[in-house]
Amino acid sequence: MRVKVEVVRSPHRRKTVEAVREGNRVVVRLPATLTQSEARRWVKTMLERLEESEHLRRLNEKKELERRARELHDRYFAARPKLRSVRYVANQRDRYGSCTPADGTIRLSHVLADFPDWVRDYVIVHELAHLRIADHSSRFWELVRRYPLAERARGFLIAKGLEG
């Protein structure tokens, strides 16, 4: 289904571009000073961003990732250290995950949502290990290797160009 797009050009808007969903249409607000080609490019960009944002929201609403991370946390790390949250994000283009040990949060690239479960599980275990050990030392890899498909999953990620 094609979405109805309304473009609003404002003389008061100088630099910012905004897209919001209003019912069954998307309203894109942009500066009146943009050329037609710039406006078309911005409309396309903003529709892509909005779709990506809505896709992330749907993925994170399911709570499936959170449930699975807690399961793996309990199984391989005896629930220590504390895992506060895990969520998909869209701003990780060059890595598959990251964590902040100080607050127990893990962020996974949204591209992992389309990968096999055992690969996503490996990335979760990898980031859980970072909650204990920040570097990639031999102690860190001992923790990661608790996950039986770790080497296979690393190979998959290397083939996808996301690890190596």
SVG drawing of the C-alpha trace seen along z (x, -y; Angstrom):
<svg xmlns="http://www.w3.org/2000/svg" viewBox="-6 -33 50 59">
<polyline fill="none" stroke="black" stroke-width="0.4" points="0.0,0.0 1.4,-3.4 1.3,-6.0 -0.2,-9.4 2.5,-12.1 1.8,-15.8 4.7,-18.2 4.5,-21.4 7.0,-24.1 7.5,-26.8 9.1,-30.2 9.7,-30.2 11.7,-26.9 15.4,-27.6 17.3,-24.3 15.2,-21.6 13.2,-18.9 10.6,-16.9 8.4,-13.9 5.5,-12.8 2.8,-10.2 -0.7,-11.7 -3.3,-8.9 -2.9,-7.3 -0.6,-10.0 2.9,-11.3 3.4,-15.1 6.9,-16.2 7.8,-19.8 10.7,-21.5 12.1,-24.9 10.5,-26.8 13.9,-27.7 14.8,-24.1 14.8,-23.4 12.3,-20.8 15.1,-18.2 16.3,-18.9 12.7,-18.7 12.2,-15.3 15.5,-14.0 14.5,-15.1 11.0,-13.6 12.6,-10.2 15.1,-10.4 12.6,-11.3 10.2,-8.5 13.0,-6.0 14.0,-7.4 10.4,-7.2 10.0,-3.7 13.2,-2.6 12.1,-4.3 8.7,-2.6 10.4,0.8 12.7,0.4 9.7,-0.6 7.8,2.6 10.9,4.8 11.5,3.4 7.8,3.5 7.7,7.3 10.0,7.7 11.3,10.9 14.9,9.6 14.7,8.7 13.3,12.1 16.0,13.9 18.8,11.8 17.6,12.5 17.5,16.2 21.1,16.2 22.2,13.9 20.9,16.4 22.2,19.5 25.8,18.3 26.5,15.6 24.4,16.6 22.6,13.2 25.8,11.3 26.6,8.5 23.2,6.8 21.6,6.5 19.3,3.5 18.1,3.4 18.7,4.6 17.2,3.1 17.7,2.8 19.1,-0.5 19.6,-1.8 22.8,-3.8 25.3,-0.9 26.4,-0.5 29.9,0.8 29.3,3.1 26.7,5.6 26.4,4.5 27.6,2.4 27.1,2.1 27.6,-0.2 29.0,1.8 28.4,-1.1 24.6,-0.9 24.1,2.6 22.6,1.6 23.1,3.5 22.3,2.2 22.1,4.4 22.1,3.4 18.6,3.8 20.1,5.8 20.5,8.7 16.7,9.0 16.8,10.7 19.7,13.0 19.3,16.6 18.5,16.8 21.8,18.5 23.7,15.6 21.7,13.0 22.2,15.2 26.0,15.1 26.0,11.3 23.9,11.1 26.4,13.4 29.3,11.3 27.9,8.1 26.9,9.8 30.6,10.8 31.5,7.2 29.4,6.3 32.0,8.2 35.2,7.6 35.5,4.5 38.3,5.7 38.8,8.7 41.3,10.5 41.6,14.2 39.4,14.1 36.7,12.3 36.8,15.0 36.6,17.7 33.2,16.2 32.0,15.9 33.0,19.5 30.5,20.7 28.0,20.2 28.4,23.5 27.8,21.9 30.2,19.0 32.7,19.9 30.0,20.7 28.2,17.4 31.5,15.5 32.0,17.1 28.5,16.1 29.2,12.4 32.6,12.4 30.9,13.6 28.3,10.7 31.2,8.2 30.2,7.4 33.1,8.9 36.7,9.6"/>
</svg>
